[in-house]
């Protein structure tokens, strides 16, 4: 994925995508969302996911991803704002 000059803050020629592309089904209707969390560590990323799960129904992530040479970790979860959370 190549970005234009103004959007690539690191001035790299390309940006490597760590996660798989978002599937159209994940955002097919109003109220569905994909949330990607960038955090310093796993505990922080999962704490954010838990906070989201306390407010909305989510399909949680089991693992974070880490790109060698890049700081922190990433986590992707899927929200359904139309349903209450499973508490």
C-alpha positions in Angstrom: 0.0 0.0 0.0 1.6 3.3 -1.1 0.6 6.5 0.6 0.8 10.0 -0.6 3.6 12.3 0.7 1.5 14.1 3.3 0.1 11.0 4.9 3.3 8.9 5.4 4.7 10.5 8.6 7.7 8.2 8.6 8.6 9.2 5.0 8.7 5.5 4.0 8.1 4.6 0.3 5.5 2.1 1.4 3.6 0.9 4.4 3.4 -2.8 5.2 0.0 -4.0 6.4 0.3 -6.2 9.4 -3.3 -7.4 9.6 -5.5 -8.9 6.9 -7.7 -6.5 5.1 -11.1 -5.8 6.6 -13.8 -8.0 5.2 -16.8 -6.2 3.7 -19.1 -8.3 5.8 -17.6 -6.8 9.0 -19.0 -3.4 8.1 -21.9 -4.3 5.9 -24.6 -2.6 8.0 -24.8 0.5 10.2 -23.9 -0.4 13.7 -21.0 -2.8 12.7 -17.5 -1.6 13.2 -13.9 -2.8 13.1 -11.6 -1.5 15.8 -7.9 -1.7 15.6 -6.0 -0.9 18.8 -2.3 0.0 18.8 -0.8 -0.2 22.3 2.5 -0.5 24.1 1.9 -4.0 25.3 -0.5 -7.0 25.3 -2.0 -6.1 28.7 -2.9 -2.6 27.5 -4.4 -3.8 24.2 -6.5 -6.4 26.0 -7.6 -3.9 28.6 -9.0 -1.7 25.8 -10.8 -4.7 24.3 -12.3 -5.5 27.7 -13.5 -1.9 28.0 -15.2 -2.1 24.6 -16.7 -5.4 25.5 -18.3 -3.9 28.6 -20.2 -1.4 26.4 -21.0 -3.4 23.2 -21.2 -6.9 21.8 -17.8 -7.7 20.3 -16.0 -10.6 18.6 -12.8 -10.4 20.6 -9.3 -11.1 19.5 -7.3 -13.8 21.2 -3.9 -12.6 20.2 -2.1 -9.4 19.4 0.3 -8.9 16.5 3.8 -7.4 16.6 5.7 -6.3 13.6 9.5 -6.8 14.2 11.3 -3.5 14.4 8.0 -1.6 15.1 7.0 -0.4 18.6 4.1 -1.9 20.5 1.4 -4.4 19.5 -1.8 -4.3 17.5 -5.2 -5.9 18.2 -8.3 -6.0 16.0 -11.8 -6.7 17.3 -15.2 -6.4 15.7 -18.1 -4.5 17.4 -21.8 -4.8 16.9 -23.3 -1.6 18.3 -26.8 -3.0 17.7 -26.6 -5.6 20.4 -26.0 -5.2 24.2 -22.8 -6.8 25.5 -22.7 -10.3 26.9 -22.1 -9.6 30.6 
